Every structure is written in C-alpha cells, then in structure tokens.
Amino acid sequence: MSTVNLVYFSWVRERIGKGEETLELPADVVTIADLLAHLKSLGEEYEAAFEHERVIRAAINQEHVEHGEPIAGAREIAFFPPMTGG
C-alpha cells in the first residue's frame, strides 16, 4: 500500500464534500484510471463526483497527466473538471 494526498477542485470537491484527503491505496492501484475506479468504490459521493470520469482531468505533482499515467512516487494527485472560459 502507498499513501497519497488527493486534492479535489470545483464540482468534484463539491460532490465529495471535501477539498483534500490522504488515502492508503491498494497495491493494484497503479494508474490514474485505477485510482478513479478505486475512488468510485468508496461511496455515493465519490461515485457522483467521478460519474463521467472521461472528462475528469488529473495532475500528478502539479503536472497534467493522462488517465493511463502511473502514479508511483506521486506526492499529490489532483482531480478537476474540464476548464471552461472565454
């Protein structure tokens, strides 16, 4: 198991009900996609936050990454919805 600090932004944070948390991750959670699947299993609020996981953006140690990116060595992983603006 590894420990990672997770940070949530915008409506992801609102649906989960907290801005950040530290979690122990099972050994089989090795990519962002694995982490998303794991988080969705933690309860209704996580399932709602990551319901449309394909649109969720991720960053490892403040660098944007794709969902297939390995999370080994990550100190912080952030999740946020797509940016909109004008």
C-alpha positions, -999 to 999 in steps of 0.1 A, spaced: 0 0 0 11 35 -7 -2 68 8 -11 97 -15 -25 132 -9 -55 138 -31 -68 173 -39 -103 179 -54 -114 211 -73 -147 227 -84 -177 203 -86 -155 173 -79 -148 189 -45 -185 199 -40 -198 164 -47 -173 146 -25 -177 172 3 -140 179 9 -111 197 -8 -84 171 0 -76 139 18 -48 114 23 -56 78 14 -39 45 16 -41 29 -18 -42 -8 -25 -13 -23 -44 -34 -28 -76 -40 9 -80 -11 18 -103 -25 44 -128 -48 74 -127 -75 52 -142 -71 26 -115 -73 54 -89 -105 67 -104 -121 32 -103 -109 28 -67 -123 62 -56 -157 54 -72 -159 24 -50 -156 45 -18 -192 56 -17 -221 75 -33 -204 109 -31 -173 96 -49 -194 78 -75 -213 110 -82 -180 131 -84 -164 107 -109 -196 96 -127 -183 110 -160 -146 100 -154 -136 105 -190 -140 143 -186 -121 144 -153 -86 160 -156 -58 148 -134 -25 162 -123 4 144 -105 27 167 -85 10 197 -103 17 184 -139 -13 174 -161 -13 137 -170 -35 113 -189 -55 86 -172 -30 59 -182 -2 76 -163 14 56 -135 10 71 -100 41 55 -84 60 82 -65 32 107 -66 31 130 -36 -1 148 -47 -28 139 -72 -54 165 -81 -87 159 -99 -107 186 -116 -134 190 -143 -125 204 -177 -117 241 -178 -142 264 -194 -139 300 -201 -139 328 -226 
